[in-house]
Amino acid sequence: MEIKTLSVIIPAYNEGPTIYKILDKIKAVSLIDTIEKEIIIVNDCSTDNTSDSVKNYILNNPNLTIVFKEHDKNKGKGAAIHTGIEMASGDVIVIQDADLEYDPQEYNILLNPMIKDVADVVYGSRFMGGNPHRILFFWHSIGNKFLTFLSNMFSNLNLTDMETCYKMFRADVLKSIPLKEKRFGFEPEVTQKIARIPKIRIYEVGISYYGRTFEEGKKINWKDGFHAIYCILRYGIFK
């Protein structure tokens, strides 16, 4: 597959003090095969200085291709991703959280199967390979493994990390999927729906994980886990 541009979608909510750090990391990445980067930031009606931080960054980095969109009300992470997908003009799309839990230097690891034209979708797994993985919460890891197991039951996939942020898609594939979940249901919904695309080629590669604690700004909680179960059943059983 010939890839000219990678679109990086960043859903952002109250990441004003630190969003420049992830943008600096993306800026520093040299993509293989001279692939260009398109950064799409969707501010989901943050109540802090996220908007000013992004605008200042754009002014100070005129050589970067950054598209900035703001929601006039808080709609949720999934809705921000939907907006980013609509605006993306690249050949390939990857989701990037605005925090520092995932390393943009590993975009190339996800791109490799696509450049070799063996994959249409690549998931970055936190639970395979020999990359660094911050040790945090036992029950979160159990919850992630249970959600992945349940998702695999209905999708007939053998993923190790369905809930990973790093999901890379051929743009035409992702844009063809009618997505509904507005908040944290994006991961299980998109997984169930791509699994049903005829002849889809899904790969998984090992990535690093630098997780945050709740004090450091982690936002997902146990309620989101129960909603993920609902989404797996909704989109897995009721096709």
Backbone hydrogen bonds, N-H to C=O, Kabsch-Sander energy under -0.5 kcal/mol:
donor,donor_aa,acceptor,acceptor_aa,energy
3,I,1,M,-0.6
4,K,2,E,-0.5
6,L,36,E,-3.0
7,S,5,T,-0.5
7,S,92,V,-3.2
8,V,6,L,-0.6
8,V,38,E,-3.4
9,I,7,S,-0.7
9,I,94,V,-2.7
10,I,8,V,-0.6
10,I,40,I,-3.3
12,A,42,V,-2.9
18,T,15,E,-1.1
19,I,15,E,-2.1
21,K,18,T,-1.6
22,I,18,T,-0.9
23,L,19,I,-1.9
24,D,20,Y,-2.5
25,K,21,K,-1.8
26,I,22,I,-2.3
27,K,23,L,-2.6
28,A,24,D,-1.8
29,V,25,K,-0.6
29,V,26,I,-1.1
31,L,29,V,-0.7
34,T,31,L,-0.7
35,I,32,I,-1.4
36,E,4,K,-2.9
38,E,6,L,-2.8
39,I,65,T,-3.0
40,I,8,V,-3.2
40,I,38,E,-0.6
41,I,39,I,-0.6
41,I,67,V,-2.8
42,V,10,I,-2.5
42,V,40,I,-0.5
43,N,41,I,-0.6
43,N,69,K,-2.7
44,D,12,A,-2.9
44,D,42,V,-0.7
45,C,43,N,-1.8
53,S,49,N,-2.6
54,V,50,T,-2.4
55,K,51,S,-2.4
56,N,52,D,-2.5
57,Y,53,S,-1.9
58,I,54,V,-2.5
59,L,55,K,-2.0
60,N,56,N,-1.9
61,N,57,Y,-0.8
61,N,58,I,-0.7
64,L,61,N,-1.7
66,I,64,L,-1.1
67,V,39,I,-3.4
68,F,66,I,-0.5
69,K,41,I,-2.7
71,H,43,N,-2.9
78,G,183,R,-0.8
79,A,182,K,-2.8
80,A,76,G,-2.0
81,I,77,K,-2.2
82,H,78,G,-2.4
83,T,79,A,-2.2
84,G,80,A,-2.2
85,I,81,I,-2.6
86,E,82,H,-2.1
87,M,83,T,-1.6
88,A,84,G,-1.4
91,D,5,T,-1.7
92,V,5,T,-1.5
93,I,169,F,-2.9
94,V,7,S,-2.5
95,I,167,K,-1.3
96,Q,9,I,-3.0
98,A,11,P,-0.7
106,E,103,D,-2.3
107,Y,104,P,-2.2
108,N,105,Q,-0.6
109,I,106,E,-0.5
110,L,106,E,-1.4
111,L,107,Y,-2.3
112,N,108,N,-1.7
114,M,110,L,-0.5
114,M,111,L,-0.8
115,I,111,L,-2.6
116,K,112,N,-2.0
117,D,114,M,-1.3
118,V,113,P,-2.6
119,A,113,P,-1.1
120,D,201,R,-2.9
121,V,201,R,-2.0
122,V,168,M,-2.7
123,Y,203,Y,-2.7
124,G,166,Y,-3.0
125,S,123,Y,-0.8
125,S,205,V,-3.3
128,M,125,S,-0.6
134,R,209,Y,-3.0
136,L,134,R,-0.6
141,S,137,F,-1.8
142,I,138,F,-2.2
143,G,139,W,-2.5
144,N,140,H,-2.8
145,K,141,S,-2.2
146,F,142,I,-2.4
147,L,143,G,-2.6
148,T,144,N,-2.4
149,F,145,K,-2.4
150,L,146,F,-2.8
151,S,147,L,-2.7
152,N,148,T,-2.7
153,M,149,F,-1.7
154,F,150,L,-1.3
155,S,151,S,-2.2
156,N,152,N,-2.0
164,T,161,D,-1.0
167,K,165,C,-1.5
168,M,122,V,-2.9
169,F,93,I,-2.9
170,R,120,D,-2.1
171,A,91,D,-2.7
173,V,170,R,-0.6
174,L,170,R,-2.2
175,K,171,A,-2.7
176,S,172,D,-0.7
176,S,173,V,-0.6
177,I,174,L,-1.3
179,L,177,I,-0.9
186,F,183,R,-0.7
189,E,185,G,-2.0
190,V,186,F,-2.8
191,T,187,E,-1.8
192,Q,188,P,-2.2
193,K,189,E,-2.1
194,I,190,V,-2.5
195,A,191,T,-1.6
196,R,192,Q,-0.6
196,R,193,K,-0.6
197,I,194,I,-1.5
200,I,197,I,-1.8
202,I,200,I,-0.7
203,Y,121,V,-2.7
205,V,123,Y,-2.6
207,I,125,S,-2.7
209,Y,132,P,-2.2
210,Y,101,E,-3.2
211,G,209,Y,-0.5
217,G,214,F,-1.1
218,K,213,T,-2.2
224,D,221,N,-0.8
225,G,221,N,-1.1
226,F,222,W,-1.8
227,H,223,K,-1.9
228,A,224,D,-2.0
229,I,225,G,-1.7
230,Y,226,F,-2.0
231,C,227,H,-2.5
232,I,228,A,-2.4
233,L,229,I,-2.3
234,R,230,Y,-3.0
235,Y,231,C,-2.9
236,G,232,I,-1.7
237,I,233,L,-2.3
238,F,233,L,-1.0
238,F,234,R,-0.7
239,K,237,I,-1.5
